[in-house]
Amino acid sequence: MREELPPISFLRAFSRAAETLSFKEAAAALNLSPSAVSRQIQSLETHLGVALFRRLNPGLEITAEGRRYLQSANRVLAELRKAQEGFAVPDSGPLRVSALESFTESWLVPHLSDFERAHPGIELQVEATLRYADFERDPVDVAIRFGTGPWADLHSEPIVDLTYFPICSPALLQGDAPLREPAGLQSQTIIHVSQTPDAWSDWLRQAGLAGLQPKRTVTYDHLSIALSAAEAGHGVALSSHFLCEPRLKAGRLCEPFDLRVRSASTYHLVCRPEGLEDPRITALRDWLVDALA
């Protein structure tokens, strides 16, 4: 038995060819020529004394010996990659954060100075968005998503225990038909937010008013617009305390009745599994949890 080991380049060529079953595609991924990949795999087969592929026309078919060797080759490559990453210099660039516009505008931006004071060495680059960032293609390190989680192939954890409740202009509590109890919503305009289409139906169900029909409904695609519409007296919206706290404190919005409902969905911090080894991400997570508690 030969004691010397094959070059790592041979293992990389074999692994990629086994994945694509094509020397041409493997070559493109490795920035080599197809003939170079073919020669490397032929040399590996000679070294091992077995055929790793059956050459077809067109394409390749991996042999039983090739499948067994592939498991070991991939394990070795993964261990080497992990060891190499352990020596990498930590990224000192900005931490790229993708966050929903509702969360960014209503809470994150007003509190960013608190994070900067607590972590002066971490620069945040925030993208406010209405869509979920694609961690495979988008330049993003961490995201704030709304939902129940988990999301495939990503680490996610809730950052706030969320309850929500109706809010409206104080003007709706006055006049000839003041809003004083939940049943009075049938004479009001209900304001929806498109990102949480089931919020009102869930709240009404838990309030014992599943069949209630309001006078009319209106839907906005931004929470801030929905809150502004409620503030202007155009209807009743749903919100969580931390998202509308400044408007409540200023008296521009109020809770018409004390009936808060726990939300099954909430805001989550989402990152790649290896992102938990980035101290910038864990610092952001810990700060968010503490600040939102």
C-alpha positions in Angstrom: 0.0 0.0 0.0 1.3 3.4 -0.9 1.9 5.6 2.2 2.1 9.0 0.5 -1.1 11.0 0.3 -2.5 12.5 -2.9 -2.3 16.3 -3.4 -5.2 18.3 -2.0 -5.8 19.7 -5.5 -6.6 16.1 -6.7 -9.2 15.8 -3.9 -10.8 19.1 -4.7 -11.1 18.2 -8.4 -12.5 14.8 -7.5 -15.1 16.2 -5.0 -16.3 18.9 -7.5 -16.5 16.4 -10.4 -18.5 14.0 -8.2 -20.8 16.8 -7.3 -21.4 17.9 -10.9 -20.7 14.7 -12.7 -19.0 16.8 -15.3 -15.3 17.6 -15.8 -16.3 20.8 -17.7 -18.5 22.1 -14.8 -15.9 21.1 -12.2 -13.2 22.9 -14.2 -15.3 26.1 -14.4 -15.8 26.1 -10.6 -12.1 25.5 -10.0 -10.9 28.0 -12.7 -9.1 25.1 -14.5 -9.4 23.6 -17.9 -11.4 20.4 -18.3 -8.3 18.6 -19.5 -6.5 19.7 -16.3 -9.3 18.3 -14.1 -9.4 15.1 -16.1 -5.6 14.6 -15.7 -5.8 15.3 -11.9 -8.5 12.7 -11.5 -6.7 10.2 -13.7 -3.6 10.7 -11.5 -5.7 10.2 -8.4 -7.1 7.0 -9.8 -3.6 5.7 -10.6 -2.5 6.7 -7.1 -5.4 4.8 -5.5 -5.4 1.9 -7.9 -9.1 2.1 -8.5 -11.5 3.7 -11.0 -13.5 6.5 -9.4 -15.7 7.3 -12.4 -17.1 5.5 -15.4 -16.7 7.8 -18.4 -19.9 8.0 -20.4 -20.9 9.8 -23.5 -21.9 12.3 -22.3 -21.2 12.7 -18.6 -19.8 10.7 -15.8 -21.0 8.1 -13.4 -19.3 7.6 -10.0 -18.3 4.0 -9.1 -19.0 2.3 -5.8 -15.3 2.8 -4.9 -15.7 6.4 -5.9 -18.7 6.9 -3.6 -16.8 5.4 -0.6 -13.7 7.5 -1.3 -15.9 10.7 -1.7 -17.1 10.5 1.9 -13.5 10.5 3.2 -12.4 13.2 0.7 -15.2 15.6 1.6 -14.6 15.0 5.3 -10.9 15.8 4.9 -11.6 18.9 2.8 -14.2 20.1 5.4 -11.7 19.7 8.3 -9.0 21.6 6.4 -11.4 24.4 5.6 -12.5 24.6 9.2 -8.9 24.7 10.4 -8.0 27.4 7.9 -11.0 29.5 9.0 -9.7 29.3 12.5 -6.6 31.3 11.5 -8.6 34.0 9.6 -8.3 37.5 10.9 -11.8 38.6 12.2 -13.7 40.9 9.8 -13.2 44.5 10.9 -15.5 45.9 8.3 -19.1 47.0 8.8 -21.7 44.4 10.1 -24.3 44.2 7.3 -27.8 44.1 8.8 -30.9 43.5 6.8 -34.0 44.5 8.8 -37.7 44.9 8.0 -38.6 48.5 7.4 -41.2 48.5 10.2 -38.6 47.4 12.8 -35.9 49.7 11.3 -37.9 52.9 11.3 -40.0 52.5 14.4 -37.4 51.0 16.8 -33.9 50.3 15.5 -33.0 53.8 14.1 -34.2 55.6 17.3 -32.1 53.3 19.4 -28.9 53.0 17.3 -27.1 55.6 19.3 -27.4 53.3 22.4 -25.8 50.4 20.5 -23.0 52.7 19.2 -22.2 53.9 22.8 -22.2 50.3 24.0 -20.1 49.0 21.1 -18.1 51.8 19.6 -15.9 49.4 17.7 -18.7 47.9 15.7 -20.0 49.7 12.6 -23.5 48.8 11.4 -24.5 49.0 7.8 -28.3 48.7 7.8 -30.6 47.9 4.9 -34.3 48.5 5.5 -36.3 46.2 3.4 -39.8 44.6 2.8 -38.3 41.3 1.7 -36.2 38.6 3.4 -32.5 38.8 2.6 -31.1 35.9 0.6 -28.1 34.7 2.6 -26.8 32.8 -0.5 -26.7 35.8 -2.8 -27.1 39.1 -0.8 -24.3 40.9 0.9 -25.7 40.4 4.4 -24.3 39.1 7.7 -27.4 39.2 9.9 -31.1 39.9 9.5 -34.1 40.8 11.5 -37.1 38.8 10.3 -40.7 38.6 11.5 -42.4 35.2 11.7 -42.4 32.0 13.7 -39.1 30.5 12.3 -37.1 28.5 11.9 -35.7 29.2 8.4 -34.0 26.5 6.4 -30.2 26.2 6.8 -30.1 29.4 9.0 -29.8 30.0 12.7 -32.7 32.0 14.1 -33.8 33.0 17.6 -36.6 35.3 18.9 -35.4 38.6 20.3 -38.6 39.9 21.9 -41.7 38.4 23.6 -44.3 40.2 21.5 -47.8 41.3 22.5 -50.0 43.6 20.4 -53.1 45.7 20.9 -55.4 48.2 19.2 -54.3 51.8 19.0 -56.1 54.9 17.7 -56.3 58.7 18.0 -57.7 60.0 21.3 -60.3 61.7 19.2 -62.0 58.3 18.6 -62.7 58.1 22.4 -64.8 61.2 22.2 -67.8 62.5 20.3 -71.2 61.0 19.8 -70.1 57.4 19.5 -66.9 57.0 21.5 -64.9 53.8 21.2 -64.9 52.3 24.7 -65.1 48.5 24.2 -63.9 46.0 21.6 -67.4 45.4 20.2 -67.4 49.1 19.2 -64.9 48.2 16.5 -67.8 47.3 14.2 -68.5 51.0 13.7 -64.8 51.8 12.9 -62.3 51.5 10.1 -59.8 48.7 10.7 -56.3 49.4 9.5 -54.3 46.4 8.3 -50.5 46.1 7.5 -49.8 43.8 4.5 -46.9 42.1 6.2 -49.1 40.8 9.0 -52.4 40.0 7.2 -53.8 37.8 10.0 -53.1 40.0 12.9 -56.5 41.5 13.3 -58.3 38.2 12.8 -56.1 36.6 15.5 -56.7 39.5 17.9 -60.5 39.5 17.4 -60.6 35.7 17.9 -58.7 35.9 21.2 -60.9 38.9 22.2 -64.0 36.7 21.7 -65.1 38.7 18.6 -64.2 36.3 15.7 -67.3 37.2 13.7 -67.0 41.0 14.0 -67.3 43.0 10.8 -65.9 46.5 10.9 -67.5 49.4 9.0 -64.6 49.2 6.5 -61.0 48.1 6.2 -57.9 49.7 4.7 -54.4 48.1 4.2 -51.0 49.7 4.1 -47.7 48.2 3.2 -45.7 50.1 5.9 -46.3 50.0 9.6 -45.4 53.7 9.9 -48.1 54.7 7.4 -50.6 52.6 9.3 -49.6 54.3 12.6 -49.8 57.7 11.0 -53.3 56.9 9.6 -54.4 55.9 13.1 -52.9 59.0 14.6 -54.9 61.1 12.1 -58.1 59.5 13.2 -58.7 57.4 10.1 -59.2 54.2 11.9 -57.9 51.7 14.5 -54.6 49.9 13.9 -52.7 47.1 15.8 -49.2 47.6 17.2 -46.8 46.5 19.8 -45.7 48.8 22.6 -42.1 49.1 21.5 -43.1 50.1 18.0 -45.4 52.9 18.9 -44.1 54.0 22.3 -43.1 57.5 21.3 -46.6 58.2 19.9 -48.2 56.8 23.0 -46.0 58.9 25.3 -46.7 62.0 23.3 -50.5 61.4 23.5 -50.8 61.2 19.7 -52.1 57.6 20.0 -53.8 55.7 22.8 -55.1 52.3 23.8 -58.9 52.4 23.6 -59.2 49.3 25.8 -56.8 47.2 27.9 -56.7 44.0 25.9 -53.2 42.8 24.9 -52.7 39.5 23.0 -49.6 37.5 22.8 -48.3 37.0 19.2 -47.3 33.6 17.8 -45.0 35.5 15.4 -42.2 37.8 16.5 -39.0 39.4 15.5 -36.0 37.0 15.1 -32.3 37.5 14.7 -31.2 35.4 11.7 -27.7 34.5 10.5 -25.7 31.7 9.0 -24.9 29.0 11.6 -21.2 30.0 11.6 -22.2 33.6 12.2 -22.6 32.8 15.9 -18.8 32.7 16.0 -18.7 36.4 14.9 -18.5 38.5 18.1 -20.1 41.4 16.3 -23.3 39.3 15.7 -23.4 38.0 19.2 -23.0 41.5 20.5 -25.9 42.8 18.4 -28.1 39.9 19.5 -27.4 40.4 23.2 -28.0 44.1 22.9 -31.3 43.6 21.0 -32.5 41.1 23.6 -31.6 43.4 26.5 -33.0 46.6 24.9 -36.3 45.0 23.9 -36.9 43.2 27.2 
